[in-house]
């Protein structure tokens, strides 16, 4: 996307936002979620009715609604809390279970894994490039009485910045359109660590006056470009760890790769609409069906990954048959059409939806890239038909949700998926949820077929389906928030020490327990989050730190006469125990096993945050102890974590 054209569009939207006013437009208070915790890409609060925000005209904060893909309702929130500090990062989510590389916009190392929300279909892979990729369930829809804008800005590292702009407007009560763009350009402290990303999202939803016909959809265009250094060679690591004063400027250190870069791009069109065939507005009249809907969902998504190295001057990736440049480019397209029939019935205690999906996929390359390889097939292609159902019910304080899908056959899209949850919610006191997920699907496509000019990076595999079973429990209360997940995985697929995809012939047994609690005394608070993990079988290929903790001591109060500013000042201590952390491979954009180095270290961040009206200001000093502590902090083997650095940013809302 032409960036100058984009910023011109943003300027036009801003002018429109300023001139357009709907202060007499009053909306209802909306629905209520079922206890889910969506990873909102902007600030939001749940439908609790506990926060009061005064807006001009006849509007109130509950009029500014955000709808998730699952149709849960939250509201645009302009308040300041410690949770806002945790989410003020490039991903705009709480990344407690992630360890970022030194420059924002690079990748992340997983300190913990979540198998409770697996996708139905296999993905292209190259997972290290997809941490900031927005999937279907991460796109938000809005309903606002006045044109609304949110701007998020954060400084980059050395040169550059992050800007996330969201604009949404209701042209009527029943039609909303939103446009969003998040861009980053950050040079980084080390050589060859430039990050340049862009996420464009456009979404809309519309309903007729009698709600008989509804339609919503979105389109996305996302690109993630990174220079790749390959990390530091051993001689430079020695200089880093010895704290050599001649190399306190990190760009003086040499890196393994001089001209390598990779790029990941994705484009998606999503359209969902339904027509109500039968409706009954009389809730007293007892009938079998209160409504009957027919629906259609269309999705087409293309993802492309390329690794480019104009000149091959080192053997960092092994032998190559390329005389000049190395350029690996893989492309994956998946198209899905779903037809569904949904109805309400007293016999199923809520909503039941039956669905049929017709899917097709195409993954591969345009030609054979390496004449020395034994690969003769350049593309994986196929079609599949699957059937499934969704069920949403409520019995007093119990909420029951289930979804299932079955794709019979032996193709790469064949498999099964079953996910269910039972939630008990007692007013605002507490909520308890149990969940179960059973999944069987093909591994990611790049583990099945991969090509490269480098001889060691060519393979064609016929792997078995990965079978995953996850049992989870969650507790949310004013006393304690906790979760427990127990996961079993058969045919776990990973990249070994030689950067080759493998399937584990045993079973992975993974336990994760996470708890958080805040203690408050007057204007001071101590917020604690701790995670314990244990891999009872399969630890040779599935590795996580045993303990991860985050502890934040902070002060919060209003300053100045009339309380015009709320401040939030404190320090956050982060720590994870040592373990054999996976290594990062920039050619594959994947993490691979390594057995040479154990990594685990503490870090301390100091912050000063403030809220003035609808603007939240964030100032953070990251890794403040790095100047006088041991240089043992790494984001991955050969990739040092960031040194002492100061970041500034803000989140600013306009409600015209």
C-alpha positions, 0 to 999 in steps of 0.5 A: 500500500502506498504509505503517502496515499494512506496518510492522505486518507487519514487526514481526510478522515480526520477532517471528516471526523471534525466536521461531522456531528451526530450529538442527537443520536441516542443508542440503546445500552446493548447486549451482554457478553458471556464472560469471554475476554477478547483481545481487543485491538483498542481499549474496551471495557465489559458491559458491567455498568460500573464505570461512568464516563461523561460525554457531551450531548445526550450520549454516554459511554455505553453508547460507544460499542465494540462487537467481537467476532463472537458478537460479545459487547464491550465499550470504548474505554478512556480510563487509565489502569494498570492493565492499560500499561500492560497492553501499551505495546506494539501488539496492544495486548497483554504479552505476559507470555511473550518475550519480545526481541530488542526492537519492536516489530521483530518477533517474540519468543513464547514463554507459554502456549495456548491451545484453547483456541486452535484454528479449524484449518492448517496454516501456511506456517512461518509462525514467527512472522505472524504474532502481529497478524490479525485473524478473523476473530481479532477484527472488531465491529463498532456502533457509535452515536457520533464519529469516533477516532482513536489514535495510538502513538509510540516511539520506536527504537533509535529511529521510527514510531508506531501509529495505530489509527481507528476511525468509525462512524454510523451513517444511521442506527443500522449501518456502521463503517470503520477504517483502521491502520497500524504502521510501524517503522523502527530501526533498532539498536543492532545492525540489520534489525529494521522493522517496517509493518502495516495492518489495514482493516476495513469493516462494516455491519448493517441490519434492516429496520426489522432486523430481518436481514443482517450483513457484516464483513471486513477486508484486511491487507497486512505486510511485515517486512524485517531485515534479518541479522542472524544474531551475533557471532560468538566473537561479538557475543563475547564483547556483549557479555564482557560489557566492553565499553567500546561496544556500548553502541550496539550498532558497532557489533557485527552480525551474521547476515549483512543483506538478508530480509524476509517479508510476510503479506496477507490479504483477506475478504470476509463476508457474513450475512443472514436472512430471517425466514421465520420470526416470532416477536410474541414471547408469550406465545409458545412455539417450537421456533422463535426464529429461523435464519439462513446464512452464508459466510464467505472467506478468502485469504492469501498469505505469502512469505519470502526470504531474500538474500541478494548475495550469498557470502557466508555458509550460515545456512549451509551449502547453496547451489545459487550463483547469486541471490537466494529468494524463497517465496511461498504462497497459500490461498484458502477459500471457504464457503459456509451455508448454515441454518440457525434457529431458536428452540425451547428444546435446545435451550437457546440457539442451534446452528447447522452448517456445511462448508466447502473449502479449497486450498493451494500452497506452494511455489511457482517453480523448482528453486533448487536443482539439487533437491529431490522435490518434484512437486511444487504445489499442494492443492485440494478441496474438502467438504465438512459439516458442523454445528454450533450450540449456545444455550443458557440455563439461569446462571449457566451459559453453555457453548459448543462448536464442532466440525467434521471433514471426512476423508484423507485429504490435508483439510480432513480432520475434526474439531470440537470445542465446548465450554460451560460458564457459571456466573454469579452476578459480579462476584465470580465466574467459573468456566470449564472448557474442552477442545479436541482437534485433529488437523494437518500440520502447517504447510511449510512443514510439509513442503519447503523450497530454498536455494540452500540445500538443507532447506528442501523437503516434502513430507507426508506427516500425520495429523496433529491431535490435540486435547485441551482441558481448561478451567478459569476462575474470575472473581474480585478475590483471585483470577486463575486458570488451569490448562492441561494439554495432550498432543500426539504427532507434535510437529516441530523443527529440530536442531538441524532446522528440519521439521519432525514429528514427535513419536511420543505424547506431549503432556503440558500443564499450565497454571496461571494466577493473578491478584492485586493487593491495594492499600490506599493509593498504593497497589501491588499487582501480581501474575504468576505462571507455573508450567510443567511438561511431564512427557515430551520435554525433549522437544516441547520446552517452556520455563517452569516459572514466569512471574510479573510483579508491579508496585505502583501508586495511583492518585489524582493530581492538582486542584479539581482532579484534572489528571490521574497518574499511575507511577510504578515499577514492574519486575519480570522474571522467568526461570532458565531453560533451553529456549528455542533458537530463531531461524530467519530463513524459516521464520520459525523457532527451532530446538537448541541444546547449547544455551539456557536462558532466563533472567530478571528485568525491571521496567519503570513507568509514569502514566497519566490520564488527562480527559480522554488522553492517556500518556505513557512513559516507560523506562525498560530494563533499567538495571541493564547498565550495571547487571550481568549481560545475560539477557537474551530474547533467543540464543545469539539475540540480546534483549533490549538494553536501557531504553526510554519509550513514550506514547499516548492513546487519544480518543475523539468523540465528535 
